[in-house]
Amino acid sequence: MNKRYKNKMQLEILSKSNNEAFARITVAAFAAQLDPTIEELSDIKTAVSEAVTNSIIHGYENKEGIIRINAYIYDNVLRIEIADQGKGIEDIEIAKQPLYTTKPELERSGMGFTIMDNFMDNLKVESVVGMGTKVTMEKKIAVKNTNDEKNQEENFYV
């Protein structure tokens, strides 16, 4: 990561479906220091869930492997990197198209990358077939105006 960060976390999990919730909650807890809105936090949790699920189902095809999650805070931005050493993606642009799935038999919707792209401010996908995939997402957290909150509190009691 080139940008100077204020804080960083690293997490390694096995590619098991019950670890998806752990990854989502851990990243959300890390993001909480930016004081995101409920909507921003929900967006982050959903995007992490989609990326981790993609690693489990598509990257490792439900076989055991390691998923690495790094999260950074710089300025008011949360940057999340989710990487696996799975089978990789042959054509990223096709994989990012809405409704595209390589697992229709599993009733996958093919909306994972679309959801990540819509819920986060930046999405970058890097992949090498046979070596794995890295998804990098960024979410800018709105800065709250503490003076407005103070004025609202003061006016509330008037």
Residue pairs with C-beta under 8 A, 6 or more apart in sequence:
1 70
1 72
1 79
1 81
3 72
3 74
3 79
4 74
5 72
5 73
5 74
5 79
6 73
6 74
7 30
7 33
7 72
7 73
8 70
8 71
8 72
8 73
9 26
9 27
9 30
9 69
9 70
9 71
10 68
10 69
10 70
11 23
11 26
11 27
11 68
11 69
11 70
12 66
12 67
12 68
12 69
13 19
13 22
13 23
13 52
13 66
13 67
13 69
14 64
14 65
14 66
14 67
15 55
15 56
15 59
15 60
15 62
15 63
15 64
15 65
15 66
15 67
15 84
15 86
16 56
16 64
17 53
17 56
17 62
19 52
19 67
20 49
20 52
20 53
20 56
21 49
23 48
23 49
23 52
23 67
23 69
23 82
24 45
24 48
24 49
24 52
25 45
26 69
27 44
27 45
27 48
27 69
27 71
27 80
28 41
28 44
28 45
28 48
30 71
30 73
30 78
31 41
31 44
31 71
31 73
31 78
31 139
31 141
32 41
33 73
34 73
34 76
34 78
34 141
35 141
35 144
36 44
36 78
36 139
36 141
36 142
37 142
40 139
40 141
40 142
43 119
43 120
43 139
44 78
44 80
44 119
44 120
44 139
46 115
46 119
47 80
47 115
47 116
47 119
47 120
47 137
47 139
48 69
48 80
48 82
50 112
50 113
50 115
50 116
51 80
51 82
51 112
51 116
51 135
51 137
52 67
52 69
52 82
53 112
54 112
54 113
54 133
54 135
55 65
55 67
55 82
55 83
55 84
55 86
55 133
56 62
56 67
57 103
57 106
57 108
58 86
58 87
58 89
58 102
58 103
59 65
59 67
59 84
59 85
59 86
59 87
59 88
59 132
59 133
60 84
60 86
60 87
61 86
61 87
65 84
65 85
65 86
66 84
66 85
67 82
67 83
67 84
68 81
68 82
68 83
68 84
69 80
69 81
69 82
69 83
70 80
70 81
70 83
71 78
71 79
71 80
71 81
72 78
72 79
73 79
76 140
76 141
76 142
76 143
77 121
77 138
77 139
77 140
77 141
78 138
78 139
78 141
79 136
79 137
79 138
80 136
80 137
80 138
80 139
81 134
81 135
81 136
82 134
82 135
82 137
83 132
83 133
83 134
83 135
84 132
84 133
85 131
85 132
86 132
86 133
87 129
87 130
87 132
88 127
88 128
88 129
88 130
88 131
88 132
88 133
89 95
89 125
89 127
89 129
89 133
90 129
92 125
92 126
92 127
94 100
95 102
95 113
95 125
96 113
96 114
96 117
96 125
97 110
98 110
98 111
98 114
99 109
99 110
99 111
100 110
101 108
101 109
101 110
102 108
113 123
113 125
116 123
116 135
116 137
117 123
119 139
120 137
120 138
120 139
121 138
121 139
121 140
122 136
122 137
122 138
123 135
123 136
123 137
124 135
124 136
124 137
125 133
125 134
125 135
125 136
126 133
126 134
126 136
127 133
127 134
